[in-house]
Amino acid sequence: MDPYQLRVLRELGDQGSVAATAKALGVSPSAVSQTLSALQRRFTASLTQKRGRSVELTDAGEALVVAAIAVAEALSKAEAAVDDFVGGIDRTVRVSAFHSAAAAFFPGLAAKAQREGFPSIECVDEDVERVSFPALTASYDIVIAHRMSHTPPWARDRLAVLSLLREPMDVAMHGSHPLASRASLTPADLVGTTWISTHAGFSPADMLDAIAAAAGHPMRVIHRINDFGTAAAMAAESDHLALLPRHTVRIHPSQQVVLRPLAGMRTVRHVDMLIRPERVVHRAVSLAVDALRELARSRVQSSLERNPSDQEPT
C-alpha cells in the first residue's frame, strides 16, 4: 500500500475538506481526489462520505487512518535510527506558535539554533482559533497551542500532546482603576465593567463568557484585540479591563498596569506542544522540545521573581 495514499487520507481526516487537504499537502484538489479514488479501489468498504459540500471519513476510513499513523510512526523510527549515526539533527525543525507564545519563546529558541550541536529552526507565528491548532501539525513539526481549563482537552488519538506550561489568566487594569485596590476579584466584582477581549473563537473570549455566566450578567466588550501586548497598552490608557496570561506577557512598568487573580473559578491557560507521533522520534525535534521546556521554566521563574506572591496553578 502506498504510504502517500495513507497520508492523504489522514490529512483529509485532520483538515476536514479536500480543499484544506490540498493546501496542507501543497497539491491541487483534483490530485487529492484522484489519490483518494485510487486508495478506495483497494477496499470494499467506503473510506469517505459526502456531508453537504464537504467530504469526511467513514468509520472504516477512521480505522485506516489509525493504521496509517502507525505506519508513519514506524517509518519515522526507521529514519531516526539511521539519523542517529550522523548526529540526528540534520534537518530544519518548523515551529509555529500563537502571538504571545511566539513573543515569549521564539527569541530564545532562535538564539539556541545559532549554537553548534542544535538543529536549524524555522519559527512561524500562527494565530488561529483553538479548534484549528491540531490541523497545523500537517505543516509544522511542533505546534505551540493553547486552551483554557474549561475547554475540551486535545484529542490524543492522533497527536502527541506535551505540556509546555500552565498559567493563570489574570484581570489586567490600570493601577488607578477602582478594582486595583483589591487583592483578588470575583466574577460578581466585574459586573458593570467594560472589556478589551479577543475575537470570538479565540481565548480568552470564551473565558470571559464563562465569567459572565458565573456572574449572572453579560460582560460588555468594547474592543476586540487578539494581541495581548496591544490589549495591555490599551488597558494602560483606559478604564477597560482585559484578561492577560500571568507569565508569557511582560508588561512594562511605565504602563502602570496591574494584574489581579480571579477567585471563584478556574482560569488556567494550558500551553501545549502538539506533535504528530512520527515526528517525536526525531532527535532534532526532541532537542527543540527540550529547549522550549527550558525556556518555559525560565519564563515562569522570572515571573515569580518579579511577583513572589504569585502561586502556580495546581
C-alpha angles and dihedrals in degrees: 000000000000111000089209091060089053090049092053091051090049092050090051089056092048099040099040100220142050091243094052090045091053090050092049092050096040094238136109123275089242090056089053092049092049092050092049091049091052091050092046091057088067093061138055095207116075113253097192138028136192118251107186105303094339133079122226137176124268121221088267090051091050090051090051091050090056088054090045091056090052090050092050091048092050092050091049092050088053090050092046091051090058093042090057089069091062099038098275098243102093094118139077114251111215114211127185127191140172116253103271092043090048090054091047101045112017099074092053093042092050089050091053090051088064092063125093114257094029124106125247112268131207114194122199127176114225117181105189138148114279094252091055098059097087092056090059090069087080089070104029136051092217124025114192104209137171138211134172123247092251095053125087117275121249116276107255098192092089104018141056107231114201119183115234100176144324118222136175120247107228131196109253125204142147114281091246094058113117091240093052091083091066121090092218138001137223127210089254090058089060098058109121096019125124125231149212103210139162128263117282111276092033126093132277090031089075090049091053088054089054090050090051091051091050091048092046089229133089118251115232111232114202101173134028109211124158096189110086094203090058091045090053091049091050092049087053090059100041147034092256123118128222137189110238132177112250101223111024099052118065116202118204112240090231090067090064091214115155129198123221124190119238115234127200098043139050111260104171124144116212114211109195140173113234113202133168109246094240091058097050091073094063114099092219090058093046090052090053090048091051091048092051091050090051090051091049092052090049091049093052093045091051090050092050092049090055091047109025092178093064114107124207118243116257 
